[in-house]
Amino acid sequence: MKTIVYSHPWEGSFNHAILSSIKKELKAKGEKFQVIDLHKDGFNPSFSAEELKLFNQGDTPYQLVKDYQIQLRNTTELIFIFPVWWWDLPAMLKGFIDKVMLQGFAISVAEKGVLTGLLTYIKKTSVITTSTAEKEYLVTEGGNAIQGVFIDRTLADIGLKNKETKWVHFPRVDLTTDHKRARFLKELPEKILN
């Protein structure tokens, strides 16, 4: 089962067009998939005191987090779709990682804080981003939050380090043409779904 984790609040965004394009392609291929739409679900990315009391136990009082964990347990391929804002993940997606990837579910913590990832059953991960900047600029000038931190550290820490992870980026989203957007949407399935 493929799981798409989508983080953008506006249905008129290019991120939403990317989501729609991937869903259409998966339906056409008859592939099973599910979508975690963080904004549509009303996910709360910030921790409450009640949640933090349970955090070190790997537990949560938040039913939506438990539901997301059930969805992820049935996942063999993970696709993230989000904009890069201020060189980094949107707060909604960061909160998803913070609150869902709990000890006992996504990681085990050994002595001295050494993490072992538990999501090793996920065989492939794709990260699809948009921003006003080129990918090279994000990597060299932006502090490398997506490749260096999110992909190479966070995803690796939850067990996806030995998997094929592709990062596909659409730059200059604010200044591009409809022709370039259409071409990207047409070529995207071949880049991540094959």
C-alpha positions as a LaTeX table, in Angstrom:
\begin{tabular}{lrrr}
\hline
Residue & $x$ (\AA) & $y$ (\AA) & $z$ (\AA) \\
\hline
Met1 & 0.00 & 0.00 & 0.00 \\
Lys2 & 1.24 & 3.46 & $-0.89$ \\
Thr3 & 0.68 & 6.25 & 1.63 \\
Ile4 & 0.78 & 9.90 & 0.62 \\
Val5 & 1.48 & 12.37 & 3.44 \\
Tyr6 & 0.26 & 15.74 & 2.16 \\
Ser7 & 0.82 & 19.08 & 3.87 \\
His8 & $-0.63$ & 22.19 & 2.26 \\
Pro9 & $-3.65$ & 24.19 & 3.43 \\
Trp10 & $-4.88$ & 25.52 & 0.08 \\
Glu11 & $-6.65$ & 23.40 & $-2.56$ \\
Gly12 & $-5.71$ & 25.96 & $-5.22$ \\
Ser13 & $-1.99$ & 25.38 & $-4.69$ \\
Phe14 & 0.40 & 23.64 & $-7.05$ \\
Asn15 & 1.02 & 21.16 & $-4.24$ \\
His16 & $-2.64$ & 20.20 & $-4.49$ \\
Ala17 & $-2.27$ & 19.78 & $-8.25$ \\
Ile18 & 0.66 & 17.42 & $-7.56$ \\
Leu19 & $-1.45$ & 15.43 & $-5.11$ \\
Ser20 & $-4.33$ & 15.21 & $-7.61$ \\
Ser21 & $-1.97$ & 14.12 & $-10.39$ \\
Ile22 & $-0.45$ & 11.32 & $-8.32$ \\
Lys23 & $-3.85$ & 10.11 & $-7.12$ \\
Lys24 & $-5.14$ & 10.06 & $-10.69$ \\
Glu25 & $-2.12$ & 8.04 & $-11.86$ \\
Leu26 & $-2.41$ & 5.54 & $-9.01$ \\
Lys27 & $-6.13$ & 5.06 & $-9.69$ \\
Ala28 & $-5.42$ & 4.54 & $-13.40$ \\
Lys29 & $-2.86$ & 1.85 & $-12.52$ \\
Gly30 & $-5.27$ & 0.20 & $-10.08$ \\
Glu31 & $-2.82$ & 0.61 & $-7.20$ \\
Lys32 & $-3.93$ & 0.71 & $-3.59$ \\
Phe33 & $-3.14$ & 3.95 & $-1.82$ \\
Gln34 & $-4.25$ & 6.14 & 1.05 \\
Val35 & $-3.80$ & 9.85 & 1.73 \\
Ile36 & $-2.95$ & 11.48 & 5.04 \\
Asp37 & $-4.06$ & 15.07 & 4.42 \\
Leu38 & $-2.88$ & 16.86 & 7.54 \\
His39 & $-4.81$ & 20.09 & 7.02 \\
Lys40 & $-8.02$ & 18.41 & 5.89 \\
Asp41 & $-7.81$ & 16.09 & 8.91 \\
Gly42 & $-7.46$ & 19.07 & 11.26 \\
Phe43 & $-4.21$ & 17.68 & 12.64 \\
Asn44 & $-2.80$ & 19.73 & 15.52 \\
Pro45 & 1.01 & 19.87 & 15.11 \\
Ser46 & 1.78 & 21.27 & 18.55 \\
Phe47 & 2.22 & 19.20 & 21.69 \\
Ser48 & $-0.09$ & 19.58 & 24.67 \\
Ala49 & 1.11 & 18.98 & 28.23 \\
Glu50 & $-1.04$ & 15.85 & 28.29 \\
Glu51 & 0.72 & 14.47 & 25.21 \\
Leu52 & 4.18 & 15.29 & 26.51 \\
Lys53 & 3.48 & 13.33 & 29.72 \\
Leu54 & 3.09 & 10.22 & 27.56 \\
Phe55 & 5.80 & 11.00 & 24.99 \\
Asn56 & 8.68 & 9.08 & 26.65 \\
Gln57 & 6.40 & 6.08 & 27.00 \\
Gly58 & 5.75 & 6.12 & 23.25 \\
Asp59 & 2.07 & 6.77 & 23.84 \\
Thr60 & $-0.41$ & 9.46 & 22.93 \\
Pro61 & $-3.94$ & 10.43 & 23.98 \\
Tyr62 & $-4.53$ & 11.78 & 20.46 \\
Gln63 & $-6.68$ & 9.33 & 18.44 \\
Leu64 & $-5.67$ & 10.86 & 15.11 \\
Val65 & $-2.01$ & 10.02 & 15.85 \\
Lys66 & $-3.03$ & 6.40 & 16.57 \\
Asp67 & $-5.01$ & 6.32 & 13.32 \\
Tyr68 & $-2.00$ & 7.60 & 11.38 \\
Gln69 & 0.19 & 4.92 & 12.95 \\
Ile70 & $-2.28$ & 2.24 & 11.83 \\
Gln71 & $-2.17$ & 3.66 & 8.30 \\
Leu72 & 1.62 & 3.68 & 8.30 \\
Arg73 & 1.80 & 0.07 & 9.54 \\
Asn74 & 0.12 & $-0.94$ & 6.26 \\
Thr75 & 2.52 & 1.08 & 4.11 \\
Thr76 & 5.21 & $-0.24$ & 1.79 \\
Glu77 & 5.80 & 3.04 & $-0.05$ \\
Leu78 & 5.69 & 6.54 & 1.41 \\
Ile79 & 5.23 & 9.75 & $-0.61$ \\
Phe80 & 5.56 & 13.17 & 1.04 \\
Ile81 & 4.20 & 16.26 & $-0.74$ \\
Phe82 & 4.85 & 19.68 & 0.79 \\
Pro83 & 6.12 & 23.21 & 0.14 \\
Val84 & 9.49 & 24.36 & 1.45 \\
Trp85 & 8.79 & 27.36 & 3.66 \\
Trp86 & 11.66 & 29.27 & 5.25 \\
Trp87 & 14.11 & 26.63 & 4.02 \\
Asp88 & 12.35 & 23.87 & 5.93 \\
Leu89 & 9.33 & 21.63 & 6.36 \\
Pro90 & 6.00 & 23.30 & 7.09 \\
Ala91 & 5.14 & 23.27 & 10.81 \\
Met92 & 2.26 & 20.87 & 10.13 \\
Leu93 & 4.59 & 18.22 & 8.70 \\
Lys94 & 7.20 & 18.78 & 11.42 \\
Gly95 & 4.46 & 18.23 & 13.99 \\
Phe96 & 3.43 & 15.03 & 12.21 \\
Ile97 & 6.97 & 13.71 & 12.54 \\
Asp98 & 7.22 & 14.84 & 16.18 \\
Lys99 & 3.90 & 13.36 & 17.28 \\
Val100 & 3.48 & 10.24 & 15.11 \\
Met101 & 7.02 & 8.84 & 14.95 \\
Leu102 & 7.00 & 7.77 & 18.58 \\
Gln103 & 9.24 & 5.42 & 20.50 \\
Gly104 & 8.03 & 1.85 & 20.08 \\
Phe105 & 6.33 & 2.71 & 16.80 \\
Ala106 & 8.95 & 4.39 & 14.59 \\
Ile107 & 12.06 & 4.16 & 16.76 \\
Ser108 & 13.57 & 2.33 & 19.66 \\
Val109 & 15.97 & 4.20 & 21.88 \\
Ala110 & 18.96 & 2.37 & 23.34 \\
Glu111 & 21.43 & 3.52 & 25.95 \\
Lys112 & 23.06 & 6.87 & 25.31 \\
Gly113 & 20.15 & 7.86 & 23.05 \\
Val114 & 21.12 & 5.68 & 20.08 \\
Leu115 & 18.10 & 5.31 & 17.79 \\
Thr116 & 17.08 & 2.26 & 15.81 \\
Gly117 & 14.47 & 2.83 & 13.11 \\
Leu118 & 11.48 & 0.51 & 13.11 \\
Leu119 & 9.78 & 1.44 & 9.82 \\
Thr120 & 12.07 & $-0.85$ & 7.83 \\
Tyr121 & 9.06 & $-2.48$ & 6.15 \\
Ile122 & 8.62 & 0.69 & 4.06 \\
Lys123 & 10.58 & $-0.13$ & 0.92 \\
Lys124 & 10.53 & 3.18 & $-0.95$ \\
Thr125 & 10.17 & 6.85 & $-0.05$ \\
Ser126 & 9.62 & 9.87 & $-2.29$ \\
Val127 & 9.78 & 13.50 & $-1.22$ \\
Ile128 & 8.10 & 16.00 & $-3.55$ \\
Thr129 & 8.59 & 19.67 & $-2.75$ \\
Thr130 & 7.89 & 23.07 & $-4.22$ \\
Ser131 & 9.43 & 26.43 & $-3.40$ \\
Thr132 & 10.49 & 29.75 & $-4.82$ \\
Ala133 & 14.13 & 28.58 & $-4.86$ \\
Glu134 & 16.05 & 26.12 & $-6.99$ \\
Lys135 & 16.92 & 22.78 & $-5.38$ \\
Glu136 & 20.65 & 23.53 & $-5.60$ \\
Tyr137 & 20.13 & 26.80 & $-3.74$ \\
Leu138 & 18.16 & 25.04 & $-1.00$ \\
Val139 & 21.00 & 22.55 & $-0.57$ \\
Thr140 & 23.96 & 24.93 & $-0.71$ \\
Glu141 & 22.60 & 28.20 & 0.69 \\
Gly142 & 19.55 & 27.12 & 2.65 \\
Gly143 & 21.21 & 24.91 & 5.23 \\
Asn144 & 20.16 & 21.68 & 3.52 \\
Ala145 & 17.12 & 21.09 & 5.74 \\
Ile146 & 15.36 & 18.82 & 3.27 \\
Gln147 & 18.16 & 16.51 & 2.06 \\
Gly148 & 20.55 & 16.82 & 4.98 \\
Val149 & 18.09 & 16.85 & 7.88 \\
Phe150 & 14.72 & 15.46 & 6.75 \\
Ile151 & 15.89 & 12.77 & 4.31 \\
Asp152 & 19.38 & 11.86 & 5.54 \\
Arg153 & 18.67 & 12.16 & 9.29 \\
Thr154 & 14.97 & 12.04 & 10.18 \\
Leu155 & 13.86 & 9.47 & 7.62 \\
Ala156 & 17.04 & 7.48 & 8.23 \\
Asp157 & 16.41 & 7.51 & 11.99 \\
Ile158 & 12.94 & 6.01 & 11.58 \\
Gly159 & 14.31 & 3.16 & 9.48 \\
Leu160 & 14.35 & 4.42 & 5.91 \\
Lys161 & 18.11 & 4.90 & 5.58 \\
Asn162 & 18.77 & 1.86 & 3.40 \\
Lys163 & 15.83 & 2.50 & 1.15 \\
Glu164 & 15.58 & 4.27 & $-2.14$ \\
Thr165 & 14.56 & 7.84 & $-1.33$ \\
Lys166 & 13.98 & 10.26 & $-4.19$ \\
Trp167 & 13.67 & 14.00 & $-3.76$ \\
Val168 & 11.85 & 15.68 & $-6.64$ \\
His169 & 11.63 & 19.46 & $-6.46$ \\
Phe170 & 9.64 & 22.02 & $-8.44$ \\
Pro171 & 11.40 & 25.43 & $-8.20$ \\
Arg172 & 10.28 & 28.97 & $-8.85$ \\
Val173 & 6.68 & 27.97 & $-8.19$ \\
Asp174 & 5.72 & 31.64 & $-7.92$ \\
Leu175 & 7.32 & 32.73 & $-11.22$ \\
Thr176 & 6.92 & 29.75 & $-13.52$ \\
Thr177 & 4.61 & 29.17 & $-16.46$ \\
Asp178 & 1.55 & 26.96 & $-16.78$ \\
His179 & 3.43 & 25.04 & $-19.47$ \\
Lys180 & 6.24 & 24.17 & $-17.03$ \\
Arg181 & 3.74 & 23.16 & $-14.37$ \\
Ala182 & 1.90 & 20.89 & $-16.81$ \\
Arg183 & 5.15 & 19.30 & $-17.99$ \\
Phe184 & 6.23 & 18.64 & $-14.39$ \\
Leu185 & 2.88 & 17.00 & $-13.57$ \\
Lys186 & 3.10 & 14.85 & $-16.70$ \\
Glu187 & 6.67 & 13.68 & $-15.96$ \\
Leu188 & 6.26 & 13.25 & $-12.19$ \\
Pro189 & 4.68 & 9.76 & $-12.13$ \\
Glu190 & 7.59 & 8.33 & $-14.12$ \\
Lys191 & 10.06 & 9.87 & $-11.64$ \\
Ile192 & 8.50 & 8.44 & $-8.50$ \\
Leu193 & 6.00 & 5.68 & $-9.28$ \\
Asn194 & 8.12 & 3.37 & $-11.42$ \\
\hline
\end{tabular}
